[in-house]
Amino acid sequence: MTLLTRTLTGLALAAAIAIVARHARSLSGTGAWAATVIGTLATAAGWRWCVVLLAFFFSSTLLSRWRRAPKEQATRAVVEKGGNRDAWQVLANGGVFALCALGAIVVPSAPWALAGVGALAAATADTWATEVGTAIGGIPRTIFGWVPVPAGTSGAVSWAGTLAMVTGAAFLGTVAAYAGFDWRVGGAVVAGGVAGALADTLLGATLQAGRWCPACLAPTERKVHHCGTVTAHRAGWEFLDNDAVNLTSCVGGAVVALLVGRVT
Ligand SMILES: [Zn+2]
């Protein structure tokens, strides 16, 4: 198939999936546009790129829909955004992967696959950890001090979430290997995925912006609390919100996958 045919097929496929996801409230309107662009670039780069993106998208969507109502109930005081992913969330998770897919089209070379799929493995590991952790992980604890905190708090961990993180990275590495990237790439992206998700947790526990609701006297990541009160910046770097942390985690996944893939 030529590049033009793949691009047009990818556009049709990505737009169809994005429209369904929009109607199922898994993506917002802007999120659907961003997902269409990423899906088109991935398919244009090659079917194996499309397959790993579908593996990330469908596994993450299924896990977010699993026990969605109790999870939203448990985390709505804390988390900034719900399951209806907007363009920033989509780009924070899939942007590095899409740029590497574009790179592979323009200047074909092996490292693009390591970096791109490594970034996507980090997004997969982090999403699986969050969705499984908030569904069945019980009360999470901070990684420094092991203090119990509300579900959805960035930088907090649970055993179920941590197991899901490693499984998510291994899942994406396995799909990548079977999709036509070789096992060297598959193994390297598992390492990148775990490292990126760990970086996400560490940043969440340290530099990520923390806010405070003066009415509820409660910590939160929301700019406007679920009670309607405007919250105040309290800790961390104000610009480093959850999307910025996810993006950083993907860059970390790309770099570690590149390093591991080069030495193995
Ligand atoms: Zn409040």
Residues whose N, C-alpha, C, O or C-beta is under 5 A from the ligand:
A	BS01	ZN	C213 A215 C216 H225 C227 T229
